[in-house]
């Protein structure tokens, strides 16, 4: 699923030149605080037995606390893709006057 997220949005960086990867520090400042909260929540849920990862559905590469690589990627790649999508909408709207509404004109 992470691959589909990457394929579905990272092309925006190349073709629409959204510039998110050029400003990666800015993106990470948005992503990491929220991702940290979710990772802490995962650690808690795993330790209490409320959450587990199916060994057949993961690569078997684990980070701290027994959290699989895919979970860390999910918490970074999905928000990065969302930021790229939002930036792409802005790029397209700036280039096309007829797509602007209300006080955007």
C-alpha contacts under 8 A as a table, 3 or more apart, distances in Angstrom:
res1	aa1	res2	aa2	distance
1	X	4	X	5.15
1	X	5	X	6.37
2	X	5	X	5.03
2	X	6	X	6.23
2	X	70	X	7.88
2	X	73	X	7.46
2	X	74	X	6.71
2	X	77	X	7.22
2	X	78	X	7.68
3	X	6	X	5.10
3	X	7	X	6.10
4	X	7	X	5.02
4	X	8	X	5.79
5	X	8	X	5.07
5	X	9	X	6.25
5	X	77	X	7.55
5	X	78	X	6.77
5	X	81	X	6.90
6	X	9	X	5.55
6	X	10	X	5.34
6	X	77	X	7.31
6	X	81	X	7.03
7	X	10	X	5.95
7	X	11	X	6.75
8	X	11	X	7.03
9	X	12	X	5.67
9	X	13	X	7.85
9	X	81	X	5.55
9	X	82	X	8.00
9	X	84	X	6.75
9	X	85	X	6.58
10	X	13	X	5.52
10	X	14	X	7.34
10	X	81	X	6.75
10	X	84	X	7.26
11	X	14	X	5.22
11	X	15	X	6.12
11	X	16	X	7.96
12	X	15	X	5.37
12	X	16	X	5.16
12	X	17	X	6.56
12	X	18	X	6.50
12	X	84	X	6.76
12	X	85	X	7.34
12	X	88	X	6.49
13	X	16	X	5.93
13	X	17	X	4.81
13	X	18	X	5.11
13	X	19	X	6.18
13	X	20	X	6.95
13	X	21	X	7.34
13	X	84	X	7.07
14	X	17	X	5.28
14	X	18	X	7.72
16	X	88	X	6.57
16	X	91	X	7.13
16	X	92	X	8.00
18	X	84	X	6.67
18	X	87	X	5.81
18	X	88	X	5.72
18	X	91	X	6.83
19	X	22	X	5.11
19	X	23	X	6.45
20	X	23	X	5.18
20	X	24	X	6.10
20	X	27	X	6.87
20	X	83	X	7.48
20	X	84	X	6.22
20	X	87	X	7.71
21	X	24	X	4.78
21	X	27	X	7.92
23	X	26	X	5.51
23	X	27	X	6.61
24	X	27	X	4.98
24	X	28	X	6.01
25	X	28	X	5.10
25	X	29	X	6.11
26	X	29	X	5.17
26	X	30	X	6.62
27	X	30	X	5.21
27	X	31	X	6.20
27	X	80	X	7.05
27	X	83	X	7.66
28	X	31	X	4.85
28	X	32	X	5.54
29	X	32	X	5.87
29	X	33	X	7.03
30	X	33	X	6.66
30	X	34	X	7.45
31	X	34	X	5.71
31	X	35	X	6.00
31	X	75	X	7.95
31	X	76	X	6.58
31	X	79	X	6.48
31	X	80	X	7.43
32	X	35	X	4.91
32	X	36	X	5.83
32	X	76	X	7.59
33	X	36	X	5.19
33	X	37	X	6.60
34	X	37	X	5.25
34	X	38	X	6.51
35	X	38	X	5.11
35	X	39	X	6.08
35	X	75	X	5.40
35	X	76	X	6.97
36	X	39	X	5.05
36	X	40	X	6.13
37	X	40	X	5.15
37	X	41	X	6.19
38	X	41	X	4.89
38	X	42	X	6.10
38	X	75	X	7.72
39	X	42	X	4.92
39	X	43	X	6.16
39	X	72	X	7.79
40	X	43	X	5.06
40	X	44	X	6.28
41	X	44	X	5.10
41	X	45	X	6.10
42	X	45	X	5.02
42	X	46	X	5.94
42	X	51	X	7.46
42	X	67	X	7.66
43	X	46	X	5.23
43	X	47	X	6.07
43	X	65	X	6.16
43	X	66	X	7.95
43	X	67	X	7.40
44	X	47	X	5.18
44	X	48	X	6.22
45	X	48	X	5.24
45	X	49	X	6.16
45	X	50	X	4.98
45	X	51	X	5.25
46	X	49	X	5.11
46	X	50	X	5.95
46	X	51	X	4.89
46	X	52	X	5.99
47	X	50	X	7.70
48	X	51	X	7.73
49	X	52	X	7.05
53	X	57	X	7.55
53	X	58	X	7.42
53	X	68	X	7.89
54	X	57	X	5.40
54	X	58	X	6.77
55	X	58	X	5.58
55	X	59	X	7.75
55	X	60	X	6.91
56	X	59	X	7.96
58	X	61	X	7.87
58	X	68	X	7.18
58	X	70	X	6.95
59	X	68	X	7.75
59	X	69	X	7.64
59	X	70	X	7.72
60	X	68	X	6.74
60	X	69	X	7.89
61	X	68	X	5.68
61	X	69	X	5.62
62	X	66	X	5.54
62	X	67	X	5.43
62	X	68	X	4.16
62	X	69	X	5.55
63	X	66	X	5.86
63	X	67	X	5.35
63	X	68	X	5.93
63	X	69	X	6.35
64	X	67	X	6.19
67	X	71	X	6.61
67	X	72	X	7.54
68	X	71	X	5.55
68	X	72	X	6.98
69	X	72	X	5.28
69	X	73	X	6.23
70	X	73	X	4.98
70	X	74	X	5.98
71	X	74	X	4.97
71	X	75	X	6.36
72	X	75	X	5.28
72	X	76	X	6.52
73	X	76	X	5.21
73	X	77	X	5.55
73	X	78	X	7.90
74	X	77	X	5.43
74	X	78	X	5.67
75	X	78	X	6.24
75	X	79	X	6.81
76	X	79	X	5.74
76	X	80	X	6.17
77	X	80	X	5.04
77	X	81	X	6.04
78	X	81	X	5.07
78	X	82	X	6.25
79	X	82	X	4.91
79	X	83	X	6.19
80	X	83	X	5.11
80	X	84	X	6.22
81	X	84	X	5.04
81	X	85	X	6.16
82	X	85	X	5.06
82	X	86	X	6.22
83	X	86	X	5.15
83	X	87	X	6.11
84	X	87	X	5.09
84	X	88	X	6.00
85	X	88	X	4.99
85	X	89	X	6.30
86	X	89	X	5.24
86	X	90	X	6.51
87	X	90	X	5.06
87	X	91	X	6.29
88	X	91	X	4.97
88	X	92	X	6.18
89	X	92	X	5.23
89	X	93	X	6.07
90	X	93	X	5.12
90	X	94	X	6.07
91	X	94	X	5.23
91	X	95	X	6.36
92	X	95	X	5.20
92	X	96	X	6.26
93	X	96	X	5.22
93	X	97	X	6.86
93	X	99	X	5.81
93	X	100	X	6.40
94	X	97	X	6.81
96	X	99	X	5.80
96	X	100	X	7.52
97	X	100	X	5.63
97	X	105	X	7.62
98	X	101	X	7.92
100	X	104	X	5.56
100	X	105	X	5.91
101	X	104	X	5.51
101	X	105	X	6.44
102	X	105	X	6.50
